[in-house]
Each structure stands twice: as structure tokens, then as C-alpha cells.
Amino acid sequence: MVALVRRGYSPSGGAEAYLKRLGQGVAERGHEAQLIATNDWPDSEWPFGPITRVHTDSPISFANELEKMRPQLHCDVLMSLERVWRCDVYRAGDGVHRAWLNRRRKFEMPLQRFVRGINRKHQDILKLEESLLGKAGAGRVIANSEMVKREIVDLYAYSAGKVDVVRTGVPLERFRFDEALREKSRSELKLKPAEVALLFAGSGWERKGLRFAIEAFELSQNRRLRLFVAGRGDQHGYRPQRFFTEEPVRFLGEITDVRPMYAAADIFILPSVYDPFSNACLEALACGLPVVTTRDNGFSEIIQDNVHGSVVDLPNNVVALRNAIRFWSDESRRAAARMTNAERASQFSMEANVDATLKILFQSPSERLSPGSMTKT
């Protein structure tokens, strides 16, 4: 029995999508996958084993309740995708909160930094992170990028030999270029053949850099360009400033199945302020789209600039983002990159991710604690 821990649920969340794919893979390999979650997680979204409910919401109270119930959990290994006090294996899919706060300060006003510093939620998350990483409450850590591994080691002095880098995986049979779906989706979106669709998909718009995507879009001054925004966020402050007779930015809200949008799109953009490894970027890559992102997205480690997309050093470098949009607005470049991108994405299948994760989970406790047992994919 593998017990997997995740607090909260969003139907369009990348972490939730990954966890369901992992649960399916674990179950297909003959293991029971128990989910420990809050009441938010629907029963219908976890057919891979039992669900144990934690009847609380805040990070600290969730961690406290999990600690109380641990003696009653009959599992071979406890893997948390959530910051808790301790676990056998911690998957740092959300990255390092201290690193995110450090990145965020670069783009905030002094008053915003002060308010953020006294925010109880952030203080609680940092306490839990310190327990897992600074005090070695996690027997072993899985990071989804080298960036996150470096942050864990540098900010918490956690042993580098106990951090395994296992890249996020994607179910390749679901994410691929589909000409028929493209025609259908573009027709439903009323996109003209000559129009270039720029897609941003992700929730947590501040962290994902939506305002920089919109600024770069505006700077492009290309009337054939259309920007689609999928995900959850506050639209206030994200509306474009230029006047168009036809709305150039469409906010689509949360979309549980983004595949039709990948099919309709020509370019995927995610100018992340901080992203451990974007699931959406990998899905877009698998669908053949050039991906425009930043070095602060762990996903950028697996692509080559101007080959699979464009990698910009800083999210607020809107001129560089504008130039990347212009570069990939060329139809012949996009067509040439389509097969190259799909081939690159094929090296990061969900099957490979599940196999590497299970190998780490089912090491003996002594192996999990041994610096010499690191597995890297």
C-alpha cells in the first residue's frame, strides 16, 4: 500500500492532474494507492484505492491531523505531495516556498513585501518546509527539476545525495498533435486561418507571470495575434490596455480538459516568476507547440532555446518575450518544430515517471536514507 498525501483540490490544478496520473500508474502496477486528502477531493476522482479524509483546511492543522492519524495508517510507504511535519518521501512538486517568496520580492513594492512577511499562512508553510527539509523530516525528497534540487540544498542544507530528480511525466497517448481537433477547436473559437493563437494556461496568475504575457502581447502590435487565458485567477489588473474593435484577449476560466486549446493554439506562453516544472508546458510541448517560458521554470531545463521554444532570463523582460512571440509567429518555424517538440516530450512519459517514483518508494528504509541511492531521470 502506497499512501499519497495532498491537501485541497482544484479540477484544473497541475498537481492534482499529476497525482491522479501517478495513482493510476501505481494501481496498474498492482499496488493499492491510498489518498489522504481534505473533503475537497471528490470520491469520483480517486478510483485507485481508499480515501482517508482530513477534516481541516489550513496547512498547519492538516499537518497536525496527519501526524495524529499516522499510527492508524497501514501503508508500506507514506509519500507526501504536501508540506507536512514528516514523511518517508516528500515530492517537492510545489517547489521551495522560501525560494518562491524570494523571487516574488523582486517584483513587489515595499509595502507588499511587508504584508507578505507577516502573513500567517506563509509563516506556517515555512515552518513545515523547515521541518521537512531543514530538520530532515523527509527521509528522502523527489524534485522535478535541478532548479528545485539546488534550492533545497542551498536554502536548507538538505543532503544532495538524498534528493532524486524525477521529471514530471505526461500521458503521451492523450497529448499529441491532432489536425481534426485543431480544425474543430479553432472553428468553435471563431479563429480565422491567418490568426495566430497565443495560449496561456495556469492558475495562480501572479506566479505564472500573466501580466508579463499580456504586456508582451500588447508590445507585439500584431493584429493577427489573439491571446487566450485558461485557468483560475482574478481578472482585475490583467486586462489589456490597448483598444481593439475585436477583443484580443479572451479569459476562458478553469478548463478541465485543455487539449482542445492546445490543438487550437499556435504558441504556448508561460513567463513564470517561479515554477518548479510546469505540467502545462510539457503537455503543450507534447502537442507540438513551441513553448515560451523563463529560466525560473524548471521545465526550461529540458528544451533548447529557438529549437523547442524560447527561454527568457527574466519574466519581466517583455521585450524578449515580444521577440519570442514574433519569432514563433512564423508558420514555417512552427511547422518545423512540431515533430521535434513531440519527440522531445516523448522522453518524459508518465510511465517512466511512475517507474522511477516507485523505485524510490520501495527502497528499504536504509536505502532511502543512504546518500548513495540517488536515482535520476
C-alpha positions as CSV (number, residue, x, y, z in Angstrom):
1,M,0.0,0.0,0.0
2,V,1.3,3.4,-1.0
3,A,-0.2,6.4,0.9
4,L,-0.2,9.6,-1.1
5,V,-0.9,12.9,0.7
6,R,-2.4,16.1,-0.9
7,R,-4.3,18.9,0.7
8,G,-7.1,20.6,-1.3
9,Y,-8.3,20.0,-4.8
10,S,-8.7,22.1,-8.0
11,P,-10.3,20.5,-11.1
12,S,-7.7,22.2,-13.3
13,G,-4.7,22.0,-11.0
14,G,-1.5,20.7,-12.4
15,A,-0.6,19.0,-9.1
16,E,-3.9,17.2,-9.0
17,A,-3.6,16.1,-12.6
18,Y,-0.1,14.7,-11.8
19,L,-1.3,12.9,-8.7
20,K,-4.2,11.2,-10.5
21,R,-1.8,10.0,-13.2
22,L,0.6,8.8,-10.5
23,G,-2.3,7.0,-8.7
24,Q,-3.4,5.3,-11.9
25,G,0.2,4.2,-12.6
26,V,0.6,2.8,-9.1
27,A,-2.6,0.9,-9.3
28,E,-1.8,-0.5,-12.8
29,R,1.4,-1.9,-11.3
30,G,-0.5,-3.9,-8.7
31,H,-0.3,-1.6,-5.7
32,E,-3.1,-0.1,-3.8
33,A,-2.9,3.7,-3.7
34,Q,-4.5,5.3,-0.6
35,L,-5.1,9.1,-0.9
36,I,-5.0,11.2,2.2
37,A,-6.8,14.5,1.4
38,T,-9.3,17.1,2.6
39,N,-13.0,16.9,1.9
40,D,-12.4,18.9,-1.3
41,W,-11.2,15.9,-3.2
42,P,-14.2,14.2,-4.9
43,D,-14.6,10.4,-4.5
44,S,-15.1,10.1,-8.2
45,E,-11.6,11.5,-8.9
46,W,-9.8,8.7,-7.0
47,P,-10.7,5.2,-8.1
48,F,-7.3,3.8,-7.3
49,G,-7.8,3.0,-3.6
50,P,-9.3,4.3,-0.4
51,I,-9.5,7.9,0.5
52,T,-8.8,9.0,4.1
53,R,-10.3,12.4,4.9
54,V,-8.6,15.0,7.0
55,H,-11.3,17.4,8.2
56,T,-9.4,20.6,8.2
57,D,-8.0,23.1,5.6
58,S,-5.1,25.1,6.9
59,P,-1.6,23.9,6.2
60,I,-0.6,23.5,9.9
61,S,-3.9,21.9,11.1
62,F,-3.7,19.5,8.1
63,A,-0.2,18.5,9.1
64,N,-1.2,18.2,12.7
65,E,-4.1,15.9,11.9
66,L,-2.0,13.7,9.6
67,E,0.5,13.3,12.5
68,K,-2.2,12.2,14.8
69,M,-3.5,9.6,12.4
70,R,-0.2,8.1,11.4
71,P,-0.3,5.2,13.8
72,Q,-3.6,4.1,12.2
73,L,-2.2,4.3,8.6
74,H,-1.4,0.8,7.4
75,C,0.8,1.5,4.5
76,D,4.2,0.4,3.3
77,V,5.4,4.0,2.5
78,L,4.0,7.4,3.0
79,M,4.7,9.9,0.2
80,S,3.6,13.5,0.7
81,L,3.0,16.0,-2.1
82,E,2.2,18.4,0.6
83,R,4.3,20.2,3.2
84,V,3.8,18.2,6.4
85,W,5.9,17.6,9.6
86,R,7.4,14.3,8.4
87,C,7.1,11.6,5.8
88,D,9.0,8.8,4.2
89,V,9.3,10.5,0.8
90,Y,8.4,14.1,0.0
91,R,7.8,15.1,-3.6
92,A,8.6,18.8,-3.8
93,G,6.2,19.3,-6.8
94,D,5.2,22.8,-5.5
95,G,8.9,23.8,-5.3
96,V,10.5,25.6,-2.4
97,H,8.3,28.2,-0.7
98,R,11.2,30.2,0.6
99,A,12.6,30.4,-3.0
100,W,9.2,31.5,-4.4
101,L,9.0,34.3,-1.8
102,N,12.5,35.4,-2.6
103,R,11.6,35.6,-6.4
104,R,8.4,37.4,-5.6
105,R,10.1,40.2,-3.7
106,K,11.9,41.2,-6.8
107,F,8.6,42.3,-8.4
108,E,6.8,43.7,-5.3
109,M,6.5,47.1,-3.8
110,P,8.0,47.5,-0.2
111,L,4.5,47.6,1.4
112,Q,3.6,44.3,-0.4
113,R,6.8,42.7,1.0
114,F,6.0,43.8,4.5
115,V,2.4,42.5,4.4
116,R,3.7,39.2,2.9
117,G,6.2,38.9,5.7
118,I,3.7,39.0,8.4
119,N,1.2,36.8,6.7
120,R,0.4,33.8,8.9
121,K,-0.2,31.4,6.1
122,H,3.3,32.0,4.7
123,Q,4.9,31.6,8.1
124,D,3.1,28.3,8.6
125,I,4.2,26.9,5.3
126,L,7.8,27.9,6.0
127,K,7.6,26.1,9.4
128,L,6.5,22.9,7.7
129,E,9.1,23.3,5.0
130,E,11.8,23.8,7.6
131,S,10.6,20.6,9.4
132,L,10.8,18.5,6.2
133,L,14.0,19.9,4.7
134,G,15.9,21.8,7.4
135,K,15.3,19.2,10.1
136,A,15.2,16.2,7.7
137,G,11.6,15.2,8.5
138,A,11.6,13.8,5.0
139,G,13.5,10.6,4.7
140,R,14.1,11.3,1.0
141,V,13.0,14.1,-1.5
142,I,11.9,13.8,-5.1
143,A,12.4,17.1,-7.0
144,N,11.0,17.6,-10.5
145,S,13.9,19.8,-11.7
146,E,17.5,20.5,-11.0
147,M,16.5,24.0,-10.1
148,V,14.4,22.8,-7.2
149,K,17.1,20.4,-6.0
150,R,19.6,23.3,-5.9
151,E,17.1,25.3,-3.8
152,I,16.5,22.5,-1.4
153,V,20.3,22.0,-0.9
154,D,21.2,25.7,-0.8
155,L,18.4,27.1,1.3
156,Y,18.0,24.2,3.8
157,A,21.4,22.4,3.7
158,Y,19.5,19.1,2.9
159,S,21.8,16.4,1.8
160,A,22.1,16.5,-2.0
161,G,22.5,12.7,-2.1
162,K,19.0,12.3,-0.7
163,V,17.3,14.3,-3.4
164,D,16.2,12.4,-6.5
165,V,15.4,14.4,-9.7
166,V,12.5,12.7,-11.4
167,R,11.0,14.8,-14.1
168,T,7.2,15.2,-14.4
169,G,5.6,12.9,-16.9
170,V,2.8,13.2,-19.4
171,P,0.4,10.6,-20.8
172,L,1.6,10.8,-24.4
173,E,-1.4,9.0,-25.8
174,R,-3.6,11.9,-24.7
175,F,-1.3,14.8,-25.7
176,R,-0.3,14.9,-29.3
177,F,-0.9,17.0,-32.4
178,D,-4.4,16.3,-33.8
179,E,-5.3,18.1,-37.0
180,A,-9.0,17.2,-36.8
181,L,-9.3,18.5,-33.3
182,R,-7.4,21.7,-34.3
183,E,-9.8,22.5,-37.0
184,K,-12.8,21.9,-34.7
185,S,-11.4,23.9,-31.9
186,R,-10.4,26.9,-34.0
187,S,-13.8,26.9,-35.6
188,E,-15.5,26.9,-32.2
189,L,-13.2,29.8,-31.1
190,K,-14.0,31.6,-34.3
191,L,-10.3,31.9,-35.2
192,K,-9.5,32.8,-38.8
193,P,-6.9,30.8,-40.7
194,A,-4.4,33.7,-40.7
195,E,-4.8,34.5,-37.0
196,V,-2.1,33.3,-34.5
197,A,-3.4,31.9,-31.2
198,L,-1.2,32.5,-28.2
199,L,-2.2,30.3,-25.2
200,F,-1.5,30.9,-21.5
201,A,-2.8,28.2,-19.2
202,G,-2.3,28.1,-15.5
203,S,-3.8,29.1,-12.2
204,G,-2.0,31.4,-9.8
205,W,-1.5,34.2,-12.3
206,E,1.0,36.2,-10.3
207,R,3.3,33.3,-10.1
208,K,2.8,32.2,-13.7
209,G,3.5,35.7,-15.0
210,L,0.2,36.5,-16.7
211,R,0.8,40.3,-16.6
212,F,4.1,39.9,-18.4
213,A,2.4,37.7,-21.1
214,I,-0.2,40.4,-21.6
215,E,2.4,43.2,-21.7
216,A,4.4,41.3,-24.3
217,F,1.3,40.5,-26.3
218,E,0.4,44.3,-26.3
219,L,4.0,45.2,-27.3
220,S,3.8,42.8,-30.3
221,Q,1.3,45.1,-32.0
222,N,0.2,42.3,-34.2
223,R,-3.5,42.5,-35.1
224,R,-3.4,38.8,-36.3
225,L,-2.4,37.8,-32.7
226,R,-5.0,36.5,-30.2
227,L,-4.3,35.7,-26.6
228,F,-6.3,33.0,-24.8
229,V,-6.0,32.7,-21.0
230,A,-7.1,29.4,-19.4
231,G,-7.1,29.0,-15.6
232,R,-8.2,30.5,-12.3
233,G,-7.3,34.0,-11.2
234,D,-8.6,37.5,-10.6
235,Q,-9.1,39.3,-13.9
236,H,-8.7,42.7,-12.2
237,G,-5.4,44.3,-13.3
238,Y,-4.9,41.8,-16.1
239,R,-7.0,43.4,-18.8
240,P,-5.0,44.7,-21.9
241,Q,-4.6,48.5,-22.2
242,R,-4.8,48.9,-26.0
243,F,-8.2,49.3,-27.7
244,F,-9.2,46.7,-30.3
245,T,-12.5,46.6,-32.1
246,E,-12.4,42.9,-31.5
247,E,-11.5,41.6,-28.1
248,P,-7.8,40.4,-28.4
249,V,-7.6,38.7,-25.0
250,R,-10.2,36.0,-24.0
251,F,-10.4,34.8,-20.4
252,L,-11.7,31.2,-20.6
253,G,-11.8,30.4,-16.9
254,E,-11.0,26.9,-15.5
255,I,-10.9,24.2,-18.1
256,T,-10.7,20.6,-17.0
257,D,-9.6,19.4,-20.4
258,V,-7.2,21.8,-22.1
259,R,-6.4,19.5,-25.1
260,P,-8.8,21.4,-27.4
261,M,-7.0,24.7,-26.5
262,Y,-3.6,23.1,-27.2
263,A,-4.9,22.0,-30.5
264,A,-6.2,25.4,-31.4
265,A,-3.1,27.3,-30.3
266,D,0.0,28.2,-32.3
267,I,2.3,29.2,-29.4
268,F,2.2,28.4,-25.7
269,I,3.4,31.1,-23.3
270,L,4.1,30.9,-19.6
271,P,6.6,33.6,-18.4
272,S,6.8,32.2,-14.9
273,V,8.1,34.1,-11.9
274,Y,8.6,30.7,-10.2
275,D,7.5,27.3,-11.4
276,P,9.2,24.1,-10.3
277,F,8.3,22.3,-13.5
278,S,5.2,23.3,-15.4
279,N,2.9,20.4,-16.3
280,A,1.1,22.6,-18.9
281,C,4.4,23.4,-20.7
282,L,5.2,19.7,-21.1
283,E,1.6,19.0,-22.3
284,A,1.9,21.8,-24.8
285,L,5.3,20.5,-26.0
286,A,3.8,17.0,-26.5
287,C,1.1,18.6,-28.7
288,G,3.9,20.1,-30.8
289,L,3.6,23.7,-29.6
290,P,6.7,26.0,-29.3
291,V,6.8,27.0,-25.6
292,V,7.9,30.5,-24.5
293,T,8.9,30.5,-20.8
294,T,11.6,31.6,-18.4
295,R,14.6,30.2,-16.6
296,D,12.6,30.4,-13.4
297,N,10.5,27.5,-14.7
298,G,12.2,24.1,-14.2
299,F,10.7,22.9,-17.5
300,S,13.2,25.2,-19.3
301,E,15.9,22.7,-18.4
302,I,14.6,20.2,-20.9
303,I,14.3,22.4,-24.0
304,Q,16.7,24.3,-26.3
305,D,16.2,28.0,-27.0
306,N,14.9,28.6,-30.5
307,V,14.5,24.9,-31.1
308,H,11.6,23.7,-28.9
309,G,10.6,27.2,-28.0
310,S,12.2,30.2,-26.3
311,V,13.7,30.7,-22.8
312,V,13.8,34.2,-21.4
313,D,16.1,35.0,-18.5
314,L,13.6,37.2,-16.6
315,P,9.7,37.2,-16.7
316,N,9.5,41.0,-16.8
317,N,11.8,41.2,-19.8
318,V,8.7,41.9,-22.0
319,V,10.9,42.9,-25.0
320,A,12.5,39.4,-25.0
321,L,9.1,37.9,-24.6
322,R,7.8,40.0,-27.5
323,N,10.7,38.9,-29.7
324,A,10.0,35.3,-28.9
325,I,6.3,35.7,-29.9
326,R,7.4,37.3,-33.1
327,F,9.9,34.6,-33.8
328,W,7.3,31.8,-33.4
329,S,4.6,33.7,-35.2
330,D,6.3,32.4,-38.4
331,E,4.2,29.5,-39.6
332,S,7.1,27.7,-41.2
333,R,9.1,27.7,-37.9
334,R,6.2,26.3,-36.0
335,A,5.6,23.5,-38.6
336,A,9.3,22.6,-38.5
337,A,9.3,22.4,-34.7
338,R,6.2,20.3,-34.3
339,M,7.7,16.8,-34.7
340,T,10.9,17.9,-32.9
341,N,8.8,19.0,-29.9
342,A,6.7,15.9,-29.8
343,E,9.9,13.8,-29.9
344,R,11.4,15.7,-27.0
345,A,8.3,15.3,-25.0
346,S,8.2,11.6,-25.6
347,Q,11.3,11.2,-23.4
348,F,9.1,12.3,-20.4
349,S,6.3,9.8,-20.4
350,M,4.1,9.2,-17.4
351,E,5.2,5.5,-17.4
352,A,8.8,6.5,-16.9
353,N,7.9,8.8,-14.1
354,V,5.8,6.2,-12.3
355,D,8.6,3.6,-12.6
356,A,11.2,5.9,-11.3
357,T,9.0,7.1,-8.4
358,L,8.1,3.5,-7.4
359,K,11.7,2.5,-7.4
360,I,12.4,5.2,-4.8
361,L,9.3,4.5,-2.8
362,F,10.1,0.8,-2.5
363,Q,13.7,1.1,-1.5
364,S,14.3,-0.2,2.0
365,P,14.3,2.5,4.7
366,S,18.1,2.2,5.0
367,E,18.4,2.6,1.2
368,R,16.1,5.7,1.3
369,L,18.4,7.2,3.9
370,S,21.6,6.3,2.1
371,P,23.2,9.1,0.1
372,G,24.4,6.6,-2.5
373,S,21.0,5.5,-3.6
374,M,20.0,8.5,-5.7
375,T,18.0,7.8,-8.9
376,K,17.9,10.5,-11.6
377,T,15.8,10.6,-14.8
